Amino acid sequence: MKGLMFGLSALALGLAATAPARADFAVAKFNDGWCRVWVDTANKPAEGQFLLWRHNRHWHYKLSSWDSGDHHLHQAVAEHRCKG
């Protein structure tokens, strides 16, 4: 029984180690009106802020991938929330 539990815990640990890391992205709007995809959401831009997005009645700024950030950046430009 100990061997089975050890094997299962080693398997679970191995699967957790192979899972891709989740990177956080955001769309940063700078004071001059320009926006860009921001890679590190732990540090906000010194001369700007993150744009907020509404999803299912909740507001958030973190996005799960670069592609999602790029999509939201283009959406913000289309909505005239930033220059580009």
N, C-alpha and C positions, 0 to 999 in steps of 0.2 A: 504494500500500500504506500509506503514511503517512496518507493521508486516511482510509482505512478504519479504521485503528487509532485515529486521533483521533476519528472519529465514534463508534466503539464505546465508547471511554473516556468521551466526553461523554454518551452515552446511559446508561452505567452510573452515572455521577456524578449525572445527573438523576434516575434511578430511586431511588438511595440517598437523595437529598435529599427525595423525596416520601414516603418510608416514614414511617409514624407513629412518634413517639418512644415508647419503652417506659417507662412509669412504674412504679415499684415501690411496692407497697402492703403493709401488714402489719396484723395485729391486735395492738394494744397493750393490755396489761393493767397497770393502775395499782395502786399499793400498797393502795388502798382496796377493790380487788376489781372495779371497773368496767372495762369494755373499750370500745374504739372502733377504727374503721378508721383507721390511721395512714398519712399520705400520703408522707412523706419518710423512707425507711428508712435514709438516711445518718446521720440524727440520731435516736437512740433517745430515748424519753420520759425526762424528768429523774427522774420519780418512778414508774418502772415498767419493764416489759420487754416484748419481743415474744413472742407465743405461738408455739410450734413445732408444725409439722404434719408428719405422716408421709405420704410418697408413694413407693411402690415401694422400700421398705426404706431410704429416705433421709429425713433430717429437714431441713426448711427453714422459713423464716419469711417470705420474700418471696413476694408474690402478684402476678399480672400485671395485674389490673384492679380497679376499685372494686367491681364486681359480685362478683368472686371474694372480695374482702375482706369484703363484706357477707354473703355466704353463709357464710364461715368464722366471722364474728362470731356469726351466728345459731346455727351449729353449736356454738360454744363455750358459748353461753348454754344450749342444750339439754343439753349434757354437764356443766353446772354447773362449768365452768372459770372462769366470770366472771359478774358480775351482769347485764351488759347494756350 
